[in-house]
Amino acid sequence: MTNILHHIRAYLYENPLTKENLNDFIARVDSEVSLTVKDIAESAALRGGADVSAATMEHATNLWLKEMAYRLCDGFSINAGWFTASVHIKGTFDSPTEHFNPDKHRVLFEFHQGAELRRELSTVTVEVLGLAESGTVIAQVTDMRTGSVDNLLTPDRNLRITGQKIKVVGDEPGVGILFRSVEDPDAIYRVDPADIIINNPSEVIIVIPMLIPDTYRLEITTQFANDNRFVLKQPRTAVFNRILTVTQ
């Protein structure tokens, strides 16, 4: 029997995707930070498992990832053992002679866990911490242009956001939806209220601002109180726990 080496903590949230079952919940990992290549390299060096310095490992990893991206762009698939990566073309072609059209078709990278990573799952145990606080929660986002879930963003196209108590309500400063750059937290792109197309407690659809290529955090601030007759005195902010990306 495999030894348990890793411990994940998770909270339960109401499942916004199933209306018929009121006792249906989903678990979300209680993740505090998102680690960078540098963080991983330093961790490997501190734990004693690396025979090179953290700086050397970080440099080599970045070079490897850059070359991987270059080869993916040439149409190669990658099997790194820990994960696989491939390039796909999304969109339909109406005839055998139709050419690739960037307005209609899109090139996407897809990553999946590999055999090595799947083997690690047997060393993981999960501690369910119970129900999370009944506040504003962003559960999932879907880029309507590409179909990408919790990953890619297409500027000036629609984004579907599902969750709990995410309806944008209130006049206090800060109420609304924004994208905050991961690299520069002071770089903020707010969604124009006129670009909120659907505004419901469990589903919001917006037009994504003209974001530059970067990585972003999605934030929703609202005074929604689950009762249309009232609003909260103090706004609540939900920050999506996945990093979203705008590519070139």
Secondary structure, 3 states (H helix, E strand, C coil): CCCCCEEEEEEEEECCCCCCCCCCEEEEECCCCCCCHHHHHHHHHHHCCCCCCHHHHHHHHHHHHHHHHHHHCCCCCEECCCEEEEEEEECCCCCCCCCCCCCCCEEEEEEEECHHHHHHHHHEEEEEEEECCCCCEEEEEEECCCCCECCECCCCCEEEEEEECCCCCCCCCCCEEEEEECCCCCCEEECCHHHEEEECCCEEEEECCCCCCEEEEEEEEEEECCCCCCEEEEEEEEECCCCEEECC
